[in-house]
Amino acid sequence: MVRNLRSGSGGSASGGAPSSDSFWGIQVAAYKTRTGAKEGWSDLLKTHPVPELLDAKVQYFLSRPLKSGNRLNLVVLNSYDNFKDADGACKVLKEVGVDCVAVRINP
């Protein structure tokens, strides 16, 4: 059975005091470099060539600074209006063996 990870329909996201550009997404990886993130995404598609990933909109964002001051390059799929939708889509990915977490993105 193929279930897609459709993004939300737009509108405001819930939680905290978000900016108008913030959204919920599905983080599938984090790397030290942008190149590493792109290569990691390519590898993930090779190991899990499922429609849920092949049809996803992939985006790359820098994390907040870690304690060390370094930032990670996050691989984030799609955009959703709220945590519930992003978390539900993440659960679909977990069913096909992809580790993920719903995350709030504030670009």
ChimeraX attribute file (.defattr): number of C-alpha atoms within 10 A of each C-alpha:
attribute: neighborCount
match mode: 1-to-1
recipient: residues
	/A:1	3
	/A:2	8
	/A:3	10
	/A:4	16
	/A:5	25
	/A:6	16
	/A:7	18
	/A:8	17
	/A:9	9
	/A:10	11
	/A:11	12
	/A:12	15
	/A:13	21
	/A:14	15
	/A:15	10
	/A:16	7
	/A:17	8
	/A:18	14
	/A:19	12
	/A:20	11
	/A:21	11
	/A:22	18
	/A:23	25
	/A:24	27
	/A:25	30
	/A:26	31
	/A:27	24
	/A:28	21
	/A:29	18
	/A:30	21
	/A:31	18
	/A:32	13
	/A:33	14
	/A:34	17
	/A:35	11
	/A:36	13
	/A:37	21
	/A:38	18
	/A:39	13
	/A:40	17
	/A:41	19
	/A:42	12
	/A:43	12
	/A:44	15
	/A:45	14
	/A:46	11
	/A:47	11
	/A:48	16
	/A:49	12
	/A:50	14
	/A:51	13
	/A:52	18
	/A:53	18
	/A:54	13
	/A:55	13
	/A:56	16
	/A:57	13
	/A:58	18
	/A:59	17
	/A:60	17
	/A:61	18
	/A:62	18
	/A:63	16
	/A:64	12
	/A:65	10
	/A:66	9
	/A:67	7
	/A:68	6
	/A:69	7
	/A:70	11
	/A:71	17
	/A:72	19
	/A:73	21
	/A:74	22
	/A:75	23
	/A:76	25
	/A:77	26
	/A:78	20
	/A:79	27
	/A:80	28
	/A:81	20
	/A:82	21
	/A:83	19
	/A:84	13
	/A:85	20
	/A:86	27
	/A:87	19
	/A:88	14
	/A:89	25
	/A:90	23
	/A:91	19
	/A:92	17
	/A:93	23
	/A:94	13
	/A:95	9
	/A:96	12
	/A:97	11
	/A:98	16
	/A:99	14
	/A:100	21
	/A:101	19
	/A:102	23
	/A:103	20
	/A:104	23
	/A:105	19
	/A:106	14
	/A:107	11
